[in-house]
């Protein structure tokens, strides 16, 4: 029997979608898009509630005195900056673990929020440098009022820039953002002579040093794991031999990393103590992991995926430790200028180093956690999944590279960005995967796994298959260009924004 004209008919075999199927798919896509938009506005609402709570808290903390109203405004800006740090910068610590499926997104958010806040509150330090990296001397400012407005402009410009970067999906350095803000506000307030350009040149050098060093170290570890374990016929035996060593290296590196960076505001050990800490951590981790791997390995299949499961717990530990160190280290980016403003208002003087009130530190710590929980998933997804595909072995190499690179750079006195290191490491493992895959395609002159019937005279089909495989790009170039462009313009962009904000504030006074 014929079907009415114009009504959809499912073709035999169901090989094609009907009009109804297509319409349903569009409806589902529309519902998902509406849900995302609704969630975004809901998160913005929670963010505004947090800022309102900070305003009320700061108002009562200062006693509601009119002269301290500037402190209340500065506290709001500091909280806004802290939220943006959580939304953008923290993704580098947990993104690889999420992308490799070692952690769920919810689990990663919870772990990062707790350890970021703990790092800021426990090891954030009582005394911090308020003029970021000594770029601008406090003596350059004519009076404390000019200094206060300059610090507010620097803080607000950095927050706005990181917010814009998060919106377009570019992980940027919050340290460089606040550095740019201080430079722009310092020049606007006191002229070009106020800036230490030698320090600025060292920071500019880190734009290249950080990602390259991170990428090279991550790629080197991945290459070692591939050739020492994954490409072996007996992968389980190779894993028993090398996984304990690799995890012990990570434990040693993270122990030294935490002593150098995470606890540097409350404890400053010398090189001898750091060496002892690293050796002891290596030995303890090696013997613990060797026993655990020997017990688990006998139950695993002789496959790459099975070997990858051995890195799950080290990855989770790495995400937590990176978050703790980041919270202790980068909370000053959010509350450093705020602490300087509080000191200038309450003490009546401008100082390079000030005592950090606990309530100021709390605003930074909680703000980072709130920003991560509300707005962090976007950058986490980009770092963990969008740049290149990460499994647990690759994610392990990224985390290990982050700690080792910071140790090397700190030893050499090089200013580096943890953001640039982590993202550079992700690109490093991605480009190594691409190079190895294309090399294997070249060798087999075919699909990457099956050799041609006659390597000297491949068939047309084999040539087409080879050409298709050869075009595979395992690193998304679009993200590479976006991120590199954002890195290059972070300092000048935040500097220009800070200068404009300062001029606007100065004109309105």
N, C-alpha and C positions, 0 to 999 in steps of 0.2 A: 504494500500500500504506500502510496506517495505521501510525503510529508508536506504540510502547508508551506507555501513559498515564503521565504524570508525567515523561517524558524531555524534555529541552529540544529545541525545534525552532526552527531559524533561519527567521524569516519571509521570505517572498519579497521579493527586492530587497535583503535584508540591512539594512533600515532600522532595525531594533531589535536591541539587544544581547541575546544569550542569557544564561541563568543562568550558564553556564560562563564567558562573557566577563566578567560582573560579578564572579564569584568570583576569576578570574585578576587582575582589576584590584585587588580588595581585597588579594590576596596580594602583588602588586607594591608597593602602598602600605605594607603592613605591613613588607615587606623594607626599603623606603626609610627608614621610621621607625626600624626596628631598627638600620640602618646609621648613622643620625644619632646615635642614643643611644650606640652603641658608639664612634663617633668622639669624642663629647663626653667620655666617660669616659677614652678614650685620651689626649685632650688634657689632661685634668685630671691624669692620671698623669705626663705630661711636665712639667706645671707644678710638681707636687710634687718631681720630680727636680731641677728648676732651683732651687727653694727649698732643697732639701737641699744642693745644690752651693754655694749662697751661704752657708749655715750653716757648712759645712766651711771654705770660703774665709775667711770672717770670723773663724772661730775661730783659724786659723793666722795670719791677718794681725795679730791682737791678741796673739799669742803664747800663747793659752790661759790667760792670767792671769785669776783669778777676778774681780778688780775690773772687768775689761773684758767680763764676760759680758753686761752690759747693752748693750754695743755690738753684740755678736753678735745679740741679740734685735732690736735696732733695725735692723740690716742686713737681717734677714729681713722685717721689716715694710716697709722701704724697697723691697726687691725685689718684695714683693707689691703695693705701690702702683704701682711701675713697670710691672708686668705689666698692671694694670688700666688704666693710661694708654694702653698699647699696644692693649689690647682695645677701648677706647671712643673715645678722643680722636683717634687717628690716622685713623679712618674719614673724618673730615671732609676730609682732604687727598687721599685717593685714591678716595673713594666716587663722586663725580661722573664721574671718568674710567672707572671700572668700569661704572657705570650706562649710560654712553654707548657702551660697547663699544670705547673707544679703547685700553683695557688689559684683559687678562684678569684674573681674580681672583688667580691665581698670580703673574702678572707684577707686579700692583699690590702684593701682599704682599712680594715680593722687593725691589722698588724702595723701598717705604716703609721696610722693615726696615733696608736698607743706609743710606739717607739719614737716617733718624731716629737711628741709632747714630752715624753720621758727624757729624751736627750736634751731638749731645750730647758726643762725645769731642773734637771739634775746637774747637767754639765754646761749649762749656758754661760755660767761665770758671773761673778759679781762685778768685775771691772772689765769694760770693753772699750775698744777704740771707736769713737763716734764719727770721726772723719775717715770715711772708708779708705783703708789701706794708705792713710797719710797722704792722700792726693792733694788735699787743700789744707793749708796751715790755718789754725784758728786765729793767729795773729793778723791774718790778711783782712779780717772783717773790722769795719770801723767801730761798730758797737754791737751789743748783744742782740738788739732788735733786728738788725740786718742779718745776723747769723741765724736767728730763729726763723725768719722768713725764708732764708736760703735752704735750711734743713727741711722745712716743710715742703718747699718746692721740689727738692731732690727726692724726698720720700714719695710724694704724690706722683711725680713723673715716672718713677720706677714702677710704681703700682699700676699706673695706666698702661705703660708699655708692656709689662708682663701680662696684663689683662688682654690687650690686643693680640699678643703672641699666642695666648691660650685660645683665643677665639678663632684664629686661623689655623690652629693645630701645629704650632712650631714650638718645640721645647727650647727655651732660651735660658741663659744664665742670669739668675736674679742678682748675683754678685756684680756682674758686669752692668746690669740695669741700674743698680744703686750707685755704682761707680760713675756711670754716665750722668746720672742725676746730680751727683755732687760736683762733677766737672762743670756741667751747664750752669747750675745755680751759683757756683763759685766764680765763674767767669762773669756772669751777669752782675754779681754783687761786688766783686773786688777786682775784676780784670784778669787778663791772661797770665799775669805774673803770679797770681795766687796759686796756680796749678803746678804741681811737681811733674813735669813732662817726662822725666826719666822713669818714674814709676808708671806713668801712662804707657810708655813704650814697652815696658815689661809685660803689662797687661795685654797690650795688643799682640805681643809675641805669643801669648797663651792661646790666642784664637787658632793658631796653626799647631802649636805644640800639643795642646790637650787632645783634640780628636785624633791626630796622627799617632801619637804615642799610645792612646787607648786602643785604637784600631789595630796597630801592629802587635801589641801584646796579646790582645784577644785572639787575633788570627793565628799567632804563633802557638798558643795553647790549644786552639782547635785543631790545627794541623798535627800537633803532637798526638792528641787524643785519637784522631782519625787513623794515623799511621801506626800508632803503638797499640791501639785497642780495636777500633771499629773495622779496620781492614784486615785484621788477623782471622785466620781460619777458626782458631779456638778463642773466641772473644771473651768467654767467661774466665779462662785462665789469665788472659792478659788483663782483664778488669781486676782480678784478685791482686795482681802484681802492682798495677799503676793507680787504681782509684784511691787507695789509702794514701799514696804519696801526694796525689793532686789535692785531695781534701785537706791533708795536713799542711800543704803549701797555703791553701786558702785560710786555714785556721791561724797559721803563723802570720800571714799578711794582715788579716783582720785584727789580730791582737796588737800588732805594731801600729796599724792604722788608727785604731781606737785610742791608743795611748798618745799618738802624735796629734790627731785631729779631734777625736770625739771627747777626750778628757783634757785637752790642752789648757782649758781655762781654770782647771782645778788641780792639775798635776802636770809637771813638765820634766819628764825623765830625760837623762842624757843618752848618748849613743850606746854606752855599755849596757845600761838597763834595758834599752829597747832590744838589743841583740839577745840578751838573756830571755826576755819575754818571748821573742820570736822562736828561739830554739826550744824552750819549754813547751810552748803551745804546739809546735810541730810534733814533738815527741809524744805528748799526751794524745793529740788527735790521731796520729798514725796508729798507735797501738789500739785505740778504741775502734777506729774505723776498720782496721785490718780484721779484727775479730768479727765485727758486724757484717762486713762484706763476705767473709769466708762462710759465715752461717747462712746468709741469704743467697749467695751465688749458686749454691747447689740446687736451688729450687727454680732457677731461671733458665729460659731457653737461650740457645746460642744465637741471639739476634741483637741487632743494634738497639731496638726499642727497649729490650730487657736491660741492656747496659745503662741506658739513659735513666731508668728508674732509680739507679744507685745514687744519682745526684739530686734527688728530690729534697731530702732533708737538708743537705748543705745549701741548696738554693733558698729554702725558707729561712734558714739561719742568716744567710747573706742579706736577704731583703730586710730582715729585722735589724741587723747590725748597721747596714748602710743607712737605714732610716734614723737610727739613734745618733750616729755620727753627723748626719745631715742636720738633724734638729739642733744639736748642740753647736754646730758650726755656723749655720745660716740663719738662726734666729736673730742674730745681730743685724742682718740685712733689713729686717722688719722693724726692730726696736732700737737699733743703734742711734739713728737720727732722733727718734722719739726720746731716748734717754738724754741726748744732748740738749734737747729743748727743755725737758723737765729740769735738768741741772741749771741751765741758763736762767730759767724763770725763778726757780726756788733759791739758788745760790747767788744769782746776780753776776755770774762770770761765765766766760767761754773757755772750755777746757778740751784738750784732745782726748783725755780719758776720764771717765766718770764712773761713779758707783751706780750700778743698775738696780733700781728698786724692784722688789719681787713682783709687784702688781704690773709693772711694765713687762717683765719677762713672761708673766702669765698670759697677758694679752697676745704676745707673739706666739707662745706655745699653743694656746687654744685656737688662735686664728689659723695657724698652719693646719691643724687637725680638721677644723671646720671646712677650710677651702679644699682640702684633699677629699673629704667625704662628699661634698656637694658638687665639685667641679673637676675633680681629678681624673675620672674615668676616661675622658676624651684623650688626654695626652698619654695616659697609661696604654690605651689601645694603640695609639700611633707608635710609641716606642716599642711595645711588646709584639705587635702584630702587623702593622702597616708597612714598616720599612723593609723587613725581610722576615721569612718564616723562622721562628725560633723553636727548637726543641730543648730539652733539659740540658743536653751537653753544651749547646751553643750558649744558652742563658748562663750556665755555670762559668763559661769562659768570659762572658761580659762582666759578671759580678767580680770574678777574680781579677780581671784587668783593671776594674775601677779602683780597687784597693791598692794594687801594686803600683799603678801609675801615680796615684797621689803620694805614695811613699817615695818613689823615685824623684818626683817633681819637688817635694818638700825638702828632700835631702840636697838637691841641687839648687834650692832657692828659687825655683821657677813658679810663678803664679799661674795656677791652672784652675779650670772650672770643672766641677764634678759633672755638670750637665754635659759639657762638651766631651768629657772622657767617656761617659756611658753611651752617649749617642754615637760617638766615633767607634766605640767597641762594637756596637750593633752593626754599623756599616762595615767594619772590618771583617766580622764573621760572615756577613752576607756576601761581600766581594770575594772572600776566599771560597765559599761554596760555589759561587758562580764560576770562578776560575777552574776549580777542580772538576765541576760538572762539564764545562766546555772542553777541558783537556781530555776527559774520558770520552766525550763525543768525538773529538778529533782522532783519538787512538782507535776507537771502534768503527769510525766512519759510518755511523748509523744511529740507532736509537739510544745509544748510551749503555746498552746492556747486551745486545746481540751483535755479533760481528757480521760483516757483509759476506755474501756468498763467495765473492772474489774481491779482496781488498784492492787489487790492482785495477779491476774493471767493475766498479759497482753499477748496479742497475739504476735506471731512472727513478724508480720508486725509492730505492735506498738513498739516492742523492737528495731527493725531495725530503725524505725523512730526516736526513742529516742536516739539511738546511733549516728545517723547522726547529729541530732540537738546538741547533747552533744559535738561534735567535733568542733563546730563553734568557730572560733577565731576572735574576733572583733578588735584585735590589731595586726598589721602586725609585727611579730617577726623579720623579716629580717631588717626592718628599725630600730627596737630597737637596734639590735646588731651593726649595722653600726654607729648609732648615739652615742651610749655609747662608742664604740671603739674610735671614733673621739674625744670625750670629754676627754678620758683618756690620749690620746697621744698628745693633742693640745700643752700643755706647753713644754714637752720634744721635740716634733718635731720642733716647732718653735725655741726653744733654740738651737738645733743642727744646724738647717739651718742658724741661725744668727751667730753662732760661725764659721761655714764654710765660710760664706760671709765675716766676719771680717778678717779671716786669709787670704782669697783670696785678699781682698783690701790691707791688710798690706803687703803682699808679692809683690803686683804689684806697691807699692809706690816707 
